[in-house]
Every structure is written in structure tokens, then in C-alpha cells.
């Protein structure tokens, strides 16, 4: 793979802005999920509703941004002089870390027998959420090496111990991937897409082919009695290519924006893909419906179209018109996305462990609950600003 000499050598603030906005909304809707009497348009749509809300767009947006960032990350490593083996190893480590964290998060939520757990489930959850911070924190260069080793290896030892302390509600010891969790799903989609990107050296047409392949596999996996659905290992791969379609869509849009000189003010290839995303999404809707829960190709492609429009607008506003001041509010989240995703869980399980309630029940219902969710999301951004200042940043 060769170093790309175009815009992949630059920092694109519109990608950071989209990432920051997405994470802010993610924190908001996650907090909102615990609020009662909230309108349906502020929640995930039911599995068979054939519809989606803005809440159902948050996860696809994050996957899309992961894809947009892939060419930049590869180029940065090539500029550093990393070999193909080093890049491949880094990809595997990052994907593995996301999958592991995701599985621990899911098992902290449900599936345990509290009466047989040696430690309280709340404390188990607190440690499961907190240890990744110790393990994958990006420690400053002047941080004592011995202390770094103690924290990282100590965190790994705690996670291993937590695995054996976990008692399932079936009576079995140890965890199972009931599902992979949001981070785990991102990890699998990232793994499949990035390995392919590495194999084809970031070729645009090859990535378009992978996107098409992902949509086809997704469709076959949802088609009754198809060979994909009836073959366990194919179904497993196809299930993750559901989300791989969104990551690869982000890669394709990134290549169309930044891997070629745009002669006109309007990027017609990107406009064409926006039309294609919606055409495929709505074209497959009669067969599969729009469902985030089922992961239908209609949902993935319509989400890809919306994400592309949002990015195109931000690119025009920030890169062309140079209107960037407003985005500073969201940048703390953009600079440290994994930590801000984990931190609310740390707070939740800490409060549960010591039986402390942060806010009264009045703010867990209706409009006051919606307001609280917005306030909480804003507070988290300011907390991240402080943590970034003190170099507490997760880096996989």
C-alpha cells in the first residue's frame, strides 16, 4: 500500500465535527432510554415497525464515521513508516479490544445470577467498565513506566478475574456473548472492512464492490431458507457485514471526497452515491422493511444516505465556508470518543454500588427527563474537556 498524497495528509475538521455531534446525541439518547413517558420519535422504533427515528440513526452514523476515518488512519501509519504487518497487527488488536469491551458491557447489563455472584453485580459492572480505562489509556511519555505497567496489567488481571467470578443465570461460570454490544459490533464491522481495505490497498472500485457484497450478504441473511441463513459461519459473517456495509459506505464516501481532485464545486460522484443509497434502501424496503433491530439493508442504506448528506453539509460549512467556531462545543467528544462512551456506565455502576441517586425521580419522567438528558450530555462534554486536558484519553 502506498502513501496517498491528497487530502488524507490533512486534518478534516468536518469529520471531527460529525463524530462529536454523533457522540453527543449518542450520550443523550442512551440517557433518554431510562426516561419514562417519552415520545416514540425519541426512542428506537420497534423491530417490526418498518420505520426509523433519529435515534436509529446514531449507531449507523458512528459506523459511517469509522469508515470515513479509515483512509486517514492508514495514511498516517504509512507516513510513520509502519509496515503492512504492523498495520495488520494494530487492526487486529483494536478490533479485539472493542469486542472484549463490548462483551463485558453486555454481561454487566443482564444474564447473571445475582444470588450466586461472589461480588455484587453492580460492583462487577463498575470494574468491567473501569478497567478498560486503565488498560487502554494513552499515558503521557513522562508517565512512570513501572506505574503504567502496574495499571495496564493490573486491569487485565481484574478483567480475567471478573470472567471467572461471573455466574450466568443458567448456573454456568463465565461469560457468553449474548450479543456483542455496540462496541463489539463496531469491532467486528471494523475488522472485516479494514482487513479488506488493507488487502485491496484502498482501491475505490474494490471498496464499492465490498459495499455491494455486504448489502447482498445482509439481504440473503434475512431471506428465509437462503444458503447464507442456513450456513452458520456464513450467517455469522453476513450478520456483521450488515454493519460492515455502513463502515464501507463511509470508506467509499471518504475516498470520493479526499482521494481525488474535485474539479467542480459540486461533488457529483458523492451526489450520485446519495441517490444510490436511497434508491437501494427504499427499493429493498418492500422485501425487508426498515428496521434497526433486525439490521435490514433498507435501514443501512437509508442511514448511509442521510449520513452522507449530513457530512456534505458540514464539509461545505466548515471546509468551504470556514465556519468552524460553533463546533468547539462538540470537539472534546470527538477527541476521545471511546472514553466518553464508557464513562456514563462507570458513573451509573458507581452510583448503583454505593446506592446513590444523582437526581430525584421527578427528572426521570417526561419533559423534565428530556431536559435532564440534555444537561447530562452537556456535562459529559465538559468532563471530557477536563480529562483531555489531563491526558486521560483512550487509544486502541
N, C-alpha and C positions, 0 to 999 in steps of 0.2 A: 504494500500500500504506500502511495506517495503522499507527500505533504501537499495540501491544497493551498494555492496561492491567492485565492479570492477572499471573500469576507469572513471565512472561517478563522482567520487570524485575528479578528477583531471581537470586541465585546458588544453584543447586540442587546441594548437595554430594553427593547420591547419584549424580548423573550423573558428577561428577568421580571419585567412588569407583569406579564401574563402569569408567570409562575407565582409571584407574590399575591396577585389577586385571587388566583385559584386556591392557594393555601388559606388565605383569609376566609374565603367562602367555605372552604372545607371545615375549618375550625367552627365557623358559625353554624353550619348545618349539623355537624356532629353534636354540638351542644344543644341545638334545637331539637334533636331527636328525643331528648329526655323531657321535653316540654309537652304538657298535655293541652288538648283543645287548640291545636294549630291547624290552619287551613291545609287542605290536601296539596295545594300547589307549592307548599313549603316542605313537603315530605317526598320520599321516594314513592313513585306510583306502584300499586300492587303488581305482582308478577304477570297477571293475565289482563292487564288494563288496556293494552295496545296504546300507550301514551307515555310521555315523559315530562318531567318538570325540570326546572333549573338545577334541582338537587341531583337528578340523574345525570347531569352533565359534568359534575365536579370531577368524578373519577376519570371519565374519558379525557377531560382537559388535562389532568395530571399526566396520564399516559401519553397524550399527544405532545406535551412539553418535554417529556423524557425523550421521545423520538426526535424532536427538533434539536435537542442538545447533543445527540449522539455524534453528528459530524464534527461539532466544535470540540467535544471531548477527545475524539480520535486524533484530530489535527493537533491539539495541544500536546498530546503524548508523543506524536511523531516529531514535533518540533523539539521536545525534550530529548529525543534520541532513543525512545523506548523501542525495543524490538517487538516483532509480531508475537513472540512467546510471552513477553512481559504484558502486552496489552491483553492477550487472551487470558492470562492468569488473573489479571486485575478484573476482567469481566466476570470470570467465574466466582471470584471472591466477593464481589459486590452483589451479584445475584444470590449467592448462597447466604450472605448476611441478611438481605431483605427477606428471603424465605424463612430463615430461622426466626427473625424478629416477628414476622407475621404469624407464624405458628404459635409462638409463646403468647402473643396478644390474644389470639382466638381461644386458647386454652385457659387463659386468665378469666375470660368472659363467662364461659359455661362448660359443662361436661365433666365437672368434678364432683366427688362425694365429700362434702364438707365435714361430715362426721368422722371420716377416716383419714383426713389430711392431718399430718403431724403439725403443720403450721396453719394458721388461719388463711383461708383463700384470699382475703384482702391483702395480707402481708405477702403472700406468694405473688399476687398480681403486681404489687408495688415493686418487688425485687425484679420481676420479669420485665417490667417497663424501665426500671432504673439502670440495670446492668448494661444494656447496650450503650448508654451514655458513657460509662466508664471504659468500655471496650473500644468503641469507635470514635471517641473524642479526638479531635485534631489538636494534640498537645503542642504548645509552643516549642521552638527549638531549644530554648534555655531551660525547659522543664526538666527536673532531675530524672535521669534515665531509670534509676532504680525505682523511683516512685511511680513512673509511668508503667513499668513492668508489673509492679505490685497491683496497680489499679486494673490494668488490662487482663492479666492472667487471673487475678482475683475475681474479676467479673465473669470470666469464662468458667471458672470453678463453681461460682454460685449458680450460673445457668445450668451447668451439668447436674448439680445437686438438686436444683428445682425440678429437673426432669424426673429424677428418681423419687422425689417427695410427692409427686403428683399422683393422686388416686382417682381414676376415672369413675364415673357413676355406674359403670359395669363391674367395678371391683378390681379392674386391672391396673397395674402400676405403669406409669409413664404416659406420655402424651401421644396423641394421634392428630394428624392434620384433618380435623373435621371439615374445615375448608382452610384455604391458605392465608386468609386475612387479606386486607387491602395491600399491605406491603409485600406479602408473599405473591399475590397475583401480579403486582408490578415486577417483582423479581423474576418470575417465570417469563413474562412477556418480554422483559428487557433481555433475558438470557437468549431466547430463541432469535429475537430480532438482531441483536448486536453480533451474535456469532455469524449469522448470515451476512450482515453488513461487512464484517471483517473478511469473510470468505470471498465476497464479490468486490472487495476494495471500494465500497461505497458507490458503486455504479448506479446511476439513476434508474436506468431501464430494468436492471436486475431487482432493484428495490420495488419498483412498480409491479414487477412480476410476483414478488413476495407478498405484496399487499393483496393482489388478486387471489393468490393461492390461499392466503389467510381467510379471506372472505368466503371462498369456495369451501374450505375445510370447516369453517364455522357453520355454513349452511348445511353441509352434509351431516354434521354432528347433531343438528336439530331436526334432521329428516328421519322419520320413523323407518326402521329396518334398513337404513343405509349401511354400506360396508364399514364406514367410519364409525358410526354409532355402535355397531356390533363388534368392533375390534377394540379391546380395552386400551391398548397402547396408542392406537390412532385417535381414539376418543379423548385420551388424556392430552395428547399434543394439540388436537383441534380445539379443545376447551381453552387452552392457553393462547392459541392463535386468535381466539376471539379478541383478546386484549392486545395481542401482537399486531392485529390489524390497525389498532389506534396508534401504537408506537411506530409502526412502519409508515402510516399516513403522515405522522409528524416528521419522520426522516425525509419522505418524499417532498413535502412542502418546504422543509429546510433546504434541501438541495435545489429546488426550483427558485427559491429566493436568493440564496447566497453562493451557489456554486457556478454561477454564470452571470455575465454582464447583462443587465436589463436595459435594452435599447429604448424602450418606451416608458412613460410614466406609469402606465398600467401593465401589470404583470399578467399577460394573457394566459400563459400556461397555468398559473395559480387559479385564475378565474375559471378556466376550463375544468380544473380538478374540483373546485367548489361545486360546479354544476354536476359533475360526475358523481361526487359524493352523495348529493341529494337525490340524483336520479336513481342510483343504485339503492339507496336507503328506502325511498318511497316505492321503488319498483319491487323490492322484496317484502315490503310491508304486508301485502295480502297473504303471503305464504307463512311469515313468521311473526308478524306483529312487531311493535316497538316495545321492547322490554329490557330494562337494565338488569333485572333479576335473572332472567333467562339468558342474557347476553346475546341477543339476536343481532344478525348482521344489519338489520334496519336501524337499530339503536346505535351500533358502532359507526356506520357510515353517515347518518344524520348528525351524530355528535362530531365526527371529523369535519363535516361541512361547516357546522357552527363554530368550531374551534378555529378553523382556517379564516373565517370571516372576522372573528374577534382579533386574531393575530394581525391580519391585514390592516384592520383599523388602527391597532396600536402601533404597527410599523409606520403607517402613514403619519400618525400623530407625533410619534417620538423620534423616528429616524429622518423623516422628510420635513415635518414642521418644527421639529426640535422642541416640542412641548413635553418636557420631562420632569419638571419640578413637582407636579402633583403625585408622581409615582413614589416619591421618597417614603411616603407613609407605608407602602407595601414591601419595600426593599429588605427590611430585617427578616421577613419570612422567606423571601427569595434567596437570601444568602445562606439560610440554614434550614432548609425545608424538612429534613428528617427529624431534627430536634423539636421543632415546633409541632410536628405531628405527634411525637411521643409524649411531650410534656404534659398535655392535658390529662393523659392517662396516669402519669406519675402523681399529679395533683389529686385526681379522683381516688386512686387507691390509697394515697396517704391519708386523705380525709376519712375514707372508709375504715382504715386500720385503726385510727385513733377516735373513730366515731364522732367526727366533727362535721357540722353542716355550715358551708360557707355562706349561703344565702337562705332566707326564710322561704317556706313553701309557697308564699304569695307569688314569688318570682319563678315558679315552676309551671305556671298555667297561663295560657292565652297571651295577650299583648304584653304584659309585664315580663313574661318568659322570653318573648321575642326580643324585647329591649335588652334583657339581661344577656342573651346570646350574643347580641351585637357588642355590648360592653365587654363581655368576656373575651371575644375575639380581638377587640382593640387592645385590651390589657395584655393579651398574649403577644401582640406585636411589640409593645413597649418592653415587655420582659425579654423578648428576643433581642431587642436593640441593646439591652444591658449585657446579655450573655455574649453577644457578638463582640462587644467592646472588651470583654474579659477573655476572649479567645476560647469560649466554650462552644465548639462547633463540631457537629458530627460529620465525619468524612469516611465514606465507604470505599 
